[in-house]
Amino acid sequence: MKMLRRSALLWVAVAAISAAPAAGVGEQPSASGPRAGLDRAWQAFVADLNRARLALVDPKAFPPAPTDRNLAEGHRYLLGHLSRLIEQEMRLDPRFPEFHRSVDMLRKHTGENPDAIYLKAAIDATGTYRVTGRAADTSEWRSSERIRRFPKAPRLVTFQTVTGVPGDTGALQEMEQCRTQTLDFVNSFGLEVDEQGRFELLIAPERPAGHTGPFLHSRKELTCAPTGARTVREAKALSVREIFSDWENERPLELEIVRLDSVGASRPPVTAAWMAERLGTIGRTVDAHIRFWSLLLEQALEVRRDANGDGRRNLPVNGINEARPPFTAGGAAGARQLYASGVFELGVDQALVVRVETPIEPHYIGFQLNNFWMEGPDQQNHVSSLSGYQNPKGSDGARTYVIAHQDPGLAGWVSTTGLEKGFHSMRFVYREDPPEELLPRLEARVVPLAELATALPEVRRVGADERREEIAIRQGHIKHRWRAY
């Protein structure tokens, strides 16, 4: 009884506190001082969030159709941007660098690769940074041949110094101005790894005298392709992609970054002015990114219509375009990656069959679906993406991907997870750039589900037990890749 009375008293106290007016509510903030600045910043932050939410439904912002699923995913998408930017602005400091996950199972955007871990660390061109890492077996970095020793390093790792991330302005014009560019990059083919899997990478404005190891510039003169202008640009971040192909046996890296002149120093405490500035940046950037990526899908990628009236769509409906480098000047896209994409619009009794021939086998291949918020659907609990290892070549020497709402009982099935419309993307990475005539050959066609078995005699059949095992491997890998402990 005493315990019950204590519980009742506790709930009464909580209710009283909740009902009581907060101190200062309704008061006008003073014209100056730290509280006034934070009050104004907070009000602006909330207003920006409301504008961002409006962009989820305002036709002028080109959001997807307001279906139940699109609205639910859109609100989650907004919260993912908010979560990413809070961590970015609160924690990332070029004087005291650390890696953070710029993409994870919540914070999806930019058509992220479901095979990848995306990491970023803030840097600037006034410092010298050292990245140290350790990997499991790296034999596949030296040769693209598959090995049977486990655990293995990620299939591919790329480090890039970048000037920023597309979308901060909310306007597509920033791409013509080359606001986001890759200054320099090195991938796992060029890392020097010792017998314990350890490696080191240096980042600075210029390579130090006598240094011969892997190095990235943080300041460099670059050409902006649309304008032809050459400008000295400075990096704001180090971007890292760890890409996995054999999900069951490849393991993430151990990574650390330090700024050499800040080791052992103490980071100053935050101030009201610093916090007010960060609130402003977070709010403006959330709103800008929601609008930017919807504009890009509508006008640059033309996922819903021929936006420029030239008689074609950049992403063909139920087709696939040629494998080509990204159009974003490399600021967001992976260095040396080739991309191919198309839109899918399928009925419940249809499948989109994509056939891919690779005269030269790439080091890495990835295939994925995206919704119209530019997010990959749940790759943990659905086969909504396939790496080259997960979908090897068939008896005809090609890879076949079957996009469908229902499991057709075939290898290479990519589940729409119920999306009636979306787009699919492929990535290819080679050890050396192939000649034009030996680039991937891609074709797509719609096939009735009832005719798949006869239309694709070369594709292996997959039963229910094997499919469950396929998903179980995905679930285990994603839990390990994105673990927070």
Secondary structure, 3 states (H helix, E strand, C coil): CHHHHHHHHHHHHHHHHHHCCCCCCCCCCCCCCHHHHHHHHHHHHHHHHHHHHHCCCCHHHCCCCCCHHHHHHHHHHHHHHHHHHHHHHHHCCCCCCCCEEEECCCCCCCCCCCCEEEEEEECCCCCCEEEEEECCECHHHHCCCCCCCCCECCCEEEEEEECCCCCCCCCCHHHHCCCCEEEEEEECCCCCCCCCCEEEEEEECCCCCCCCCCEEECEEEEECCCCCCEEEEECCEEEEEEECCCCCCECCCEEEEEECCCCCCCCCCCCHHHHHHHHHHHHHHHHHHHHHHHHHHHHHCCCCCCCCCCCCCCCCECCCCCCECCCCCECCCCCCCEEEEEEEECCCCEEEEEEEECCCCCCEEEEEEECCCCCCCCCCCCCCEEECCCCCCCCCCCEEEEEECCCCCECCEEECCCCCEEEEEEEEECCCCCCHHHCCEEEEEEEEHHHHHHHCCCCCECCHHHHHHHHHHHHHHHHHHCCCC
